[in-house]
Amino acid sequence: MQRSLSHKNPLIALLYVVAFVFYSSLSSIYPMLPPMFGVLFVLFSRVLEEKDTLYIALISFCLIIFEANYGYPLFSSIIYFYIVYKFILPKISQSFSCTWCIRASSVLLAYIGYFLFLSFISYIFLLPYPEFSYYIVYYIVIEFFFVSLL
């Protein structure tokens, strides 16, 4: 069975995942590097629109790596992203007409909403509350620029 030279998407996607794992380990050591959580949310919502199962699995793996690095509950980001994609993003896309506003609000929603979601989960299951760091504001500003490039 031969592989077509023009169909390289899964190989490039695997290279991106390996690069994200390396970058994620660096971002957990150096807090000035943003964890790319908002970028993953934008990519997750795009992939769900396209219904590409390979990319959904790869982005879900990247989200699990993110959760492991920062000590969040397993699958909490995937559940949060899916809930926001199904219930909140359609309302935002109806309210705004510019795509940049939708992407900017999705980055803001990814960080602030995920913090509130983790607070809600910790309240229900009597877990320790997540810490709010002012680095989150820095991460949101930096990822606004990255998402605008997508």
N, C-alpha and C positions, 0 to 999 in steps of 0.2 A: 504494500500500500504506500503510495507516494504522496508527499505533502506538496500542495501547490505553493509556488513561490509568492504568489500574490496574496495569499491568505495567511497573514502573520499575526492576526489580532490576538489569539490566545497566548502566543509566545511573548508579545510585547506586554500584555496584561500581567503575565507572571513576573516579568522583569520589574514592572511598576510595584507589584506586591512585595517583592524582595527589597526594592528601594524604600518602600514605606516601612517595612519592618526595621531596616537599618536606621531610617530617619526617626522612627518612633522611639527607638532605644536612645538615640542622641537627644531627642526632645525631653525624655524623662530625666536625663542627666543635666542638661542645660535648660533651665526654665525660660530662657529668652527665645527659644525656638517654639513656635506654635504647634500644637498637636494635630492640626489639620482636621479637626472635628467638623467644622462647618463645611469644608471642602468635601469631606466624606458624605455629609448629608446631601449636598447638591448632587454629587455623583450617584448616591443611592436613589434619590428621587428621579434622576434621569434614567437610570437603569430599570427602575420599576415601570416607567412609562414605556420603555422599549421591550420589556418582558424578556430580557436576556438572562437566562438562569446561570450561565457561567460567570458573568460579571456580578450578578447578585451574590453568588457564593464567594467570589473574591473580595468584594467590598465588605461582606459580612465577616470574613476572616480578618480583614483589616480592623473592623470594629471590635472584634474579640481581642485582638492584639492591643488596641487602645484601652479597653477595659482592664486587661491584665496589667498593663503598665501603670495605670493610675489607681488600681484597687477598687474598681466599681463592680457591682454585681454582674454575673455572667448573663449575657443576652439582653441586658437592660437597654443598651443603646439601640439594638436592632428593634426591640419592641417599641421603644419611643419613636424611632424614625418611622416605623410603619404606621403607628397611630397618627403621627403628625402628617404623614403623606396622605393618609386616607381621609382625615377629618379636617385638618386645619389648612393645608396647602390649597385645596380647592377654593376655600373662602378667600384666601389671600390673592390667588390668581384672578378671582372675580372682582376683587376690590381694586387691584392695581393693574394698569395697562402696560407699564414699562417693565421689561424683563430685568433690568438692573435693580429696580426697586424690589422685585420679587426675590431675586438672589440675595440682596442685602438683608431683607427681612428674614430670609431663611437661615442665614448665618447667625443673625441675632436670636432667632427662635431656637436654633440648634443649641447654643450655649446656655442661654437664660432658661429656656424651656427644659433642657435636660437637667439643669440644676434643680429646678422646681419639681421635676419628675422624680429625681433621686431623693429629694426631701420628702415627697409624698410616700415613696416606697419605704424610706427609713422610718417614717411616722407609723405606717401600717404594721411593719414587721419588727418594730423596735430595734432597728439597726442604728449605728452611729450616724449622725447627720453629716452630709458632705460639707467640706470647708469651702467657703467663698473666698477666693483670692482675687486681688486686684489685677493679677496677670490676665484674668479672663477678659477684661476690657481691652488690654493690649492685644490679646489673641483675636478678638473680634475685629479690631481695626486692621490688623495685618491680614486676616483672612478675607475681609472685604475686598482688598486688592487682588488676592489670589483668585477669588470667585469671579471678580470682574474680568479676569483674563480668560476664564473658561468659556 
